[in-house]
Amino acid sequence: MATRKTARAPAGQAPQLHCPPVSLRVLGLCLRVSAEDQASAGRASRRPAGSDPDAPSPKPRFHLDLWLGFAVQNWILDVGQPVVMLVLPPAWFPLNRPGAAEFLHVLYGISTPLILLQMLERSPRTLPRPAVHLGIIAVVMGTSLHLAADSIIRRLLLIGYELHLPVRENPVMKTLRPSSLIDAFELLFYFDDTLGHLMWYVPLFLVLFLFFSGCFIHRKQEEKMPPAAWILLVPNAAYYWYLITEGQTFILFIFTFFAMTATVMHQRRRGMVPDGNGVFMLYSFCAALLLVALWVSCLWSDGVLRKKHPGLIYVPQPRAVYTLHLRHKDHT
């Protein structure tokens, strides 16, 4: 019977083992399986004790801090501008210097991009970074245009300008010489009511829709609005009413609402429902639409305001209603 001879290694060296190729392949396979077992054991050890890997993800929380900051910022820094102008005496602020309303407008232009960025950070769906940068730049430019135009319009109100009348039909404008200056004021109102509002509100409603599109959970995790959300519902819906009426953003608002409704219908087919934040936004938009319908129905037969707001969509501005029906009563 033939015997296999093993070569002796020189002194001081370990003997060399000659393994067949099949043994090497089996050894490599064993090492690979061992490495996978160690990796799975490491993942299991990092998982919290008592947690089920197949358990559903925890319910998302209601962003109370975000919505509270959104409401406080809008009511103090945006809605507070005309209120401050009515409450504080005009003699306190020279006409050639910024007033309290302008300072609030500056703070609003600073805080609005921060709120929008906070919404995007908490939303699972966002835009590409260049689009986010362009949107923030548009918001800053829109609020800046609105600040410059609005500050001049407030000073026109102090000398008798009537906001419920078109620019060329205002008694103040009829006395201007040369008459070509009226074109400059029409450009001013275009910057205020059209261009500035578009650059300001289009990114705002886009961010609101993106935030809403990420506020969905599985049907089994369906939750109700917390009590704090019901408290914030009234000021939030009232501010949306202010955006629609004073900012003349009914078309943007209604398209955003339709997009939100279509998103809800699409997600329900997948077994998803809005979470507390999504329900809060839906209820706020619905309540704002009801407030706008009530506002329009009360002023439906006003011929002067209809001349100010011609066209199919008739949504009177609150400041035009003030100069038409309330300012003369205040002076008397």
C-alpha positions as CSV (number, residue, x, y, z in Angstrom):
1,M,0.0,0.0,0.0
2,A,1.5,3.3,-1.0
3,T,2.2,5.9,1.7
4,R,2.2,9.7,1.3
5,K,5.5,11.2,2.2
6,T,5.5,14.6,4.0
7,A,8.5,16.8,3.5
8,R,10.3,17.7,6.6
9,A,10.5,21.4,7.3
10,P,13.9,22.9,8.1
11,A,14.7,23.5,11.7
12,G,13.0,26.5,13.2
13,Q,10.1,26.6,10.7
14,A,6.6,25.2,11.0
15,P,5.7,22.3,8.8
16,Q,3.7,23.2,5.7
17,L,0.3,21.5,5.2
18,H,-0.8,20.8,1.7
19,C,-4.7,21.0,1.7
20,P,-6.7,20.0,-1.3
21,P,-8.6,22.8,-3.2
22,V,-12.0,21.4,-2.0
23,S,-11.0,22.0,1.7
24,L,-10.1,25.6,1.0
25,R,-13.5,26.3,-0.6
26,V,-15.3,24.7,2.4
27,L,-13.2,26.8,4.8
28,G,-14.1,30.0,3.0
29,L,-17.8,29.2,3.0
30,C,-17.6,28.5,6.8
31,L,-15.9,31.8,7.4
32,R,-18.5,33.7,5.4
33,V,-21.4,32.1,7.3
34,S,-19.7,32.9,10.6
35,A,-19.3,36.6,9.6
36,E,-23.0,36.8,8.7
37,D,-24.0,35.3,12.0
38,Q,-21.9,37.7,13.9
39,A,-23.4,40.7,12.0
40,S,-26.9,39.5,12.7
41,A,-26.1,39.0,16.3
42,G,-24.7,42.5,16.5
43,R,-27.9,44.0,15.0
44,A,-30.0,42.0,17.5
45,S,-27.8,43.3,20.4
46,R,-28.3,46.9,19.3
47,R,-32.1,46.5,19.2
48,P,-33.8,47.6,22.4
49,A,-34.8,44.9,24.8
50,G,-38.3,43.6,24.3
51,S,-38.8,45.2,20.9
52,D,-40.3,43.3,18.0
53,P,-38.6,43.7,14.6
54,D,-42.0,43.3,12.9
55,A,-43.8,45.8,15.2
56,P,-45.2,48.9,13.5
57,S,-43.3,52.2,13.8
58,P,-44.3,54.5,16.7
59,K,-47.1,57.1,16.1
60,P,-45.9,60.5,15.0
61,R,-46.4,63.2,17.5
62,F,-48.3,66.4,16.9
63,H,-45.9,69.3,16.3
64,L,-47.3,71.7,18.9
65,D,-44.2,73.9,19.0
66,L,-44.2,74.3,15.2
67,W,-47.9,75.2,14.9
68,L,-47.8,77.4,18.0
69,G,-44.9,79.3,16.5
70,F,-46.6,79.5,13.2
71,A,-49.7,81.0,14.7
72,V,-47.9,83.5,17.0
73,Q,-45.6,84.7,14.3
74,N,-48.5,85.2,11.8
75,W,-50.8,87.0,14.2
76,I,-48.3,89.3,15.8
77,L,-45.9,90.1,12.9
78,D,-48.4,89.9,10.0
79,V,-51.9,90.6,11.2
80,G,-50.5,93.0,13.8
81,Q,-49.2,95.4,11.2
82,P,-52.5,97.1,10.4
83,V,-53.6,96.8,14.0
84,V,-50.6,98.7,15.2
85,M,-51.2,101.4,12.5
86,L,-54.7,101.9,13.8
87,V,-53.9,101.8,17.5
88,L,-50.8,103.9,17.7
89,P,-51.0,107.6,16.9
90,P,-49.4,108.6,13.6
91,A,-47.7,111.5,15.3
92,W,-45.4,109.1,17.1
93,F,-43.7,108.1,13.8
94,P,-42.5,110.6,11.2
95,L,-43.7,109.9,7.7
96,N,-40.1,109.9,6.4
97,R,-39.0,107.2,8.9
98,P,-40.1,103.6,9.4
99,G,-43.0,103.1,11.8
100,A,-44.0,100.2,14.1
101,A,-45.8,98.4,11.3
102,E,-42.6,98.5,9.2
103,F,-40.5,97.0,12.0
104,L,-43.1,94.2,12.4
105,H,-42.9,93.6,8.7
106,V,-39.1,93.3,8.9
107,L,-39.3,90.8,11.7
108,Y,-41.9,88.8,9.7
109,G,-39.6,88.7,6.7
110,I,-36.9,87.2,8.8
111,S,-39.0,84.7,10.7
112,T,-41.0,83.4,7.8
113,P,-38.1,81.6,6.0
114,L,-37.1,80.0,9.4
115,I,-40.6,78.6,9.9
116,L,-40.7,77.2,6.4
117,L,-37.3,75.6,6.8
118,Q,-38.4,74.1,10.0
119,M,-41.5,72.6,8.2
120,L,-39.3,71.1,5.5
121,E,-36.9,69.6,8.1
122,R,-39.8,67.8,9.8
123,S,-41.4,66.6,6.5
124,P,-40.3,63.3,5.0
125,R,-40.9,64.8,1.6
126,T,-38.9,67.8,0.5
127,L,-37.6,69.5,-2.6
128,P,-34.1,69.4,-4.0
129,R,-31.7,71.7,-2.2
130,P,-31.5,74.3,-5.1
131,A,-35.3,74.5,-5.2
132,V,-35.4,75.1,-1.5
133,H,-32.8,77.9,-1.8
134,L,-34.7,79.5,-4.7
135,G,-37.9,79.3,-2.7
136,I,-36.4,81.0,0.3
137,I,-34.9,83.7,-1.9
138,A,-38.3,84.2,-3.5
139,V,-40.0,84.6,0.0
140,V,-37.4,87.1,1.1
141,M,-37.7,89.1,-2.1
142,G,-41.5,89.0,-2.0
143,T,-41.7,90.2,1.6
144,S,-39.2,92.9,0.8
145,L,-41.3,94.2,-2.1
146,H,-44.4,94.0,0.0
147,L,-42.6,95.9,2.8
148,A,-41.5,98.8,0.5
149,A,-44.9,99.1,-1.2
150,D,-47.0,98.7,1.9
151,S,-45.1,101.4,3.8
152,I,-45.9,103.9,1.0
153,I,-49.5,102.8,0.9
154,R,-49.9,103.3,4.7
155,R,-48.7,106.9,4.2
156,L,-51.1,107.4,1.4
157,L,-53.9,106.4,3.7
158,L,-53.0,109.2,6.1
159,I,-53.6,111.8,3.4
160,G,-56.9,110.4,2.3
161,Y,-56.3,107.6,-0.1
162,E,-59.3,105.3,-0.5
163,L,-58.4,101.6,-0.9
164,H,-61.8,100.6,-2.1
165,L,-61.4,102.7,-5.2
166,P,-59.1,102.0,-8.2
167,V,-55.9,103.9,-8.4
168,R,-57.0,106.4,-11.1
169,E,-60.3,107.1,-9.5
170,N,-58.9,108.1,-6.2
171,P,-59.4,111.8,-5.3
172,V,-55.8,112.0,-4.2
173,M,-54.5,110.7,-7.5
174,K,-56.7,113.1,-9.6
175,T,-54.8,116.1,-8.1
176,L,-51.4,114.8,-9.1
177,R,-49.3,116.8,-11.5
178,P,-48.0,115.6,-13.9
179,S,-50.7,113.0,-14.4
180,S,-48.1,110.4,-15.5
181,L,-47.2,110.0,-11.8
182,I,-50.3,107.8,-11.6
183,D,-48.5,105.2,-13.7
184,A,-45.8,105.0,-11.0
185,F,-48.4,104.4,-8.3
186,E,-50.1,101.7,-10.4
187,L,-46.7,100.0,-10.6
188,L,-46.4,100.4,-6.8
189,F,-49.7,98.6,-6.3
190,Y,-48.7,95.9,-8.8
191,F,-45.6,95.2,-6.7
192,D,-47.7,95.1,-3.6
193,D,-50.8,93.1,-4.6
194,T,-49.5,90.9,-7.5
195,L,-45.8,90.3,-7.8
196,G,-44.9,90.6,-4.1
197,H,-47.8,88.3,-3.1
198,L,-46.9,85.7,-5.7
199,M,-43.3,85.5,-4.6
200,W,-44.4,85.4,-1.0
201,Y,-47.3,83.0,-1.0
202,V,-46.4,80.4,-3.8
203,P,-43.5,79.0,-1.7
204,L,-45.6,79.2,1.4
205,F,-48.4,77.1,0.1
206,L,-46.0,74.7,-1.6
207,V,-44.2,74.0,1.7
208,L,-47.6,73.5,3.4
209,F,-48.6,71.0,0.8
210,L,-45.2,69.1,1.1
211,F,-45.5,69.0,4.8
212,F,-49.1,67.7,4.5
213,S,-48.1,65.0,2.0
214,G,-45.8,63.5,4.7
215,C,-48.5,63.5,7.5
216,F,-49.9,60.0,6.8
217,I,-49.9,56.8,9.0
218,H,-51.3,53.3,8.6
219,R,-55.0,52.9,9.2
220,K,-54.3,50.8,12.3
221,Q,-52.5,53.7,13.8
222,E,-55.3,56.3,13.2
223,E,-55.3,59.0,15.8
224,K,-57.4,62.0,16.8
225,M,-56.4,65.5,17.2
226,P,-55.1,66.4,20.6
227,P,-56.8,69.1,22.7
228,A,-54.0,71.6,21.9
229,A,-54.7,71.2,18.2
230,W,-58.4,72.1,18.7
231,I,-57.3,75.3,20.5
232,L,-55.0,76.3,17.7
233,L,-57.5,75.5,15.0
234,V,-59.4,78.8,15.4
235,P,-56.5,81.2,15.1
236,N,-54.9,79.1,12.3
237,A,-58.1,79.0,10.2
238,A,-58.7,82.7,10.9
239,Y,-55.2,83.5,9.6
240,Y,-55.8,81.5,6.4
241,W,-59.0,83.6,6.0
242,Y,-56.7,86.7,6.3
243,L,-54.3,85.3,3.7
244,I,-57.2,84.6,1.2
245,T,-58.9,87.9,1.6
246,E,-56.2,90.5,2.3
247,G,-53.5,88.7,0.2
248,Q,-56.0,87.8,-2.6
249,T,-54.7,84.2,-2.7
250,F,-58.0,82.4,-3.2
251,I,-56.7,80.6,-6.3
252,L,-53.5,79.4,-4.6
253,F,-55.4,78.4,-1.6
254,I,-58.1,76.4,-3.4
255,F,-55.6,74.6,-5.6
256,T,-53.6,73.6,-2.5
257,F,-56.8,72.4,-0.9
258,F,-57.7,70.3,-3.9
259,A,-54.2,68.9,-4.0
260,M,-54.5,67.9,-0.3
261,T,-57.9,66.3,-0.9
262,A,-56.6,64.3,-3.9
263,T,-53.6,63.2,-1.7
264,V,-56.0,61.9,1.0
265,M,-58.0,59.9,-1.5
266,H,-54.8,58.4,-3.0
267,Q,-53.4,57.5,0.3
268,R,-56.6,55.9,1.5
269,R,-56.4,53.4,-1.3
270,R,-53.0,52.4,0.1
271,G,-54.5,52.0,3.6
272,M,-53.0,55.3,4.9
273,V,-54.9,58.1,6.8
274,P,-53.8,61.6,7.9
275,D,-52.2,61.8,11.3
276,G,-52.8,64.5,13.9
277,N,-50.9,67.1,11.9
278,G,-52.7,66.3,8.7
279,V,-56.1,66.3,10.2
280,F,-55.3,69.7,11.8
281,M,-54.3,71.1,8.4
282,L,-57.5,69.7,6.7
283,Y,-59.8,71.1,9.4
284,S,-58.0,74.5,9.3
285,F,-58.4,74.8,5.5
286,C,-62.1,73.7,5.6
287,A,-62.8,76.3,8.4
288,A,-61.0,79.0,6.4
289,L,-63.2,78.2,3.3
290,L,-66.3,78.5,5.5
291,L,-65.1,81.9,6.8
292,V,-64.4,83.1,3.3
293,A,-67.9,82.0,2.1
294,L,-69.5,83.9,5.0
295,W,-67.4,87.0,4.3
296,V,-68.3,87.0,0.6
297,S,-72.0,86.4,1.3
298,C,-72.1,89.4,3.6
299,L,-70.5,91.7,1.0
300,W,-72.1,90.1,-2.1
301,S,-74.3,93.1,-3.1
302,D,-71.7,95.8,-2.5
303,G,-71.4,97.6,-5.8
304,V,-68.4,99.7,-4.9
305,L,-66.3,96.7,-3.8
306,R,-67.4,94.8,-6.9
307,K,-66.0,97.6,-9.0
308,K,-62.7,97.3,-7.0
309,H,-62.6,93.5,-7.4
310,P,-63.9,92.8,-10.9
311,G,-63.9,89.4,-12.5
312,L,-65.3,85.9,-11.7
313,I,-63.6,85.6,-8.3
314,Y,-65.0,88.2,-5.9
315,V,-63.2,88.3,-2.5
316,P,-63.1,91.8,-1.0
317,Q,-60.1,92.9,1.0
318,P,-60.6,93.8,4.6
319,R,-58.7,97.0,4.4
320,A,-60.9,98.1,1.4
321,V,-64.0,97.3,3.6
322,Y,-62.4,99.4,6.3
323,T,-61.8,102.5,4.1
324,L,-65.3,102.2,2.6
325,H,-67.5,101.5,5.7
326,L,-65.5,102.0,8.9
327,R,-62.9,104.8,8.6
328,H,-65.4,107.6,8.2
329,K,-67.2,106.4,11.2
330,D,-64.0,106.4,13.2
331,H,-63.4,110.0,12.3
332,T,-66.9,111.1,13.2
